């Protein structure tokens, strides 16, 4: 369970607030924010895609270089980066806001 504490004026509709479970909302403020959040969608920007693409190919290239040097453990670390990159791409493709790279 994640627990966050905010001042009411700091809570705004967000793609991160979709499908949250509200435990107690005496004045209906959170229900209203949840409704507005559910209407939001995520679409990656060109800059986000370019950053993802750059990281993907950097990991790919570095994995290749490390295998050629027989530095297998570092190559495996780069392959893990490729796996995280693919998961991020799948999230972006289906419209889910990905977390910070590597999370």
C-alpha positions in Angstrom: 0.0 0.0 0.0 1.2 3.5 -0.9 0.3 6.3 1.5 0.7 9.9 0.5 -0.2 13.0 2.5 -1.1 16.2 0.6 -2.8 19.5 1.2 -6.2 19.6 -0.6 -5.1 22.4 -2.8 -2.1 20.4 -4.1 -4.3 17.5 -5.4 -5.0 17.8 -9.1 -6.4 15.3 -11.6 -3.6 13.1 -13.0 -3.0 9.9 -14.9 -1.3 8.7 -11.7 -4.6 9.0 -9.8 -6.5 6.7 -12.1 -8.0 3.6 -10.5 -7.1 4.6 -6.9 -9.1 3.2 -4.0 -10.5 6.0 -1.9 -11.0 4.9 1.7 -12.5 8.0 3.2 -13.8 11.1 1.4 -16.3 12.9 3.5 -16.7 15.9 1.2 -16.4 14.1 -2.2 -13.4 16.1 -3.2 -11.3 13.0 -4.0 -14.2 11.3 -5.9 -14.4 14.4 -8.1 -10.6 14.3 -8.7 -10.8 10.6 -9.5 -13.6 11.1 -12.0 -11.5 13.8 -13.8 -8.4 11.6 -13.6 -10.2 8.7 -15.2 -11.0 10.9 -18.2 -7.3 11.7 -18.8 -5.1 9.6 -21.1 -1.3 9.3 -21.6 0.4 9.6 -25.0 4.1 9.8 -25.1 5.6 12.9 -26.6 8.3 12.9 -29.3 10.9 13.9 -26.7 9.9 11.0 -24.4 10.1 8.6 -27.3 13.5 9.9 -28.5 14.9 9.6 -24.9 13.6 6.1 -24.7 15.1 5.2 -28.2 18.4 6.7 -27.3 18.7 4.7 -24.1 17.6 1.5 -25.9 20.2 1.7 -28.6 22.9 2.8 -26.1 22.2 -0.3 -24.0 22.2 -2.4 -27.2 25.5 -1.0 -28.4 27.1 -1.2 -25.0 26.0 -4.9 -24.5 27.6 -5.8 -27.9 30.8 -4.0 -27.0 31.1 -5.7 -23.6 30.5 -9.1 -25.1 33.3 -8.5 -27.7 35.6 -7.6 -24.8 34.4 -10.7 -22.9 33.0 -8.5 -20.1 30.0 -10.7 -19.6 28.7 -9.4 -16.3 28.6 -5.9 -17.6 27.0 -7.1 -20.8 24.3 -8.8 -18.7 23.7 -5.5 -16.8 23.2 -3.8 -20.2 20.7 -6.6 -21.2 18.8 -5.9 -18.0 18.6 -2.3 -19.2 17.2 -3.5 -22.5 14.6 -5.5 -20.6 13.5 -2.4 -18.6 13.5 -0.4 -21.8 11.2 -2.9 -23.5 8.8 -2.9 -20.5 8.8 0.9 -20.7 8.0 0.8 -24.4 5.1 -1.6 -23.8 3.6 0.7 -21.2 3.9 3.7 -23.6 2.3 1.7 -26.4 -0.8 1.0 -24.4 -1.1 4.4 -22.9 0.2 3.8 -19.4 2.5 6.5 -18.0 5.8 4.6 -17.3 7.7 5.2 -14.1 11.2 6.6 -14.1 13.6 4.5 -16.2 14.8 1.6 -14.3 11.9 1.5 -11.8 
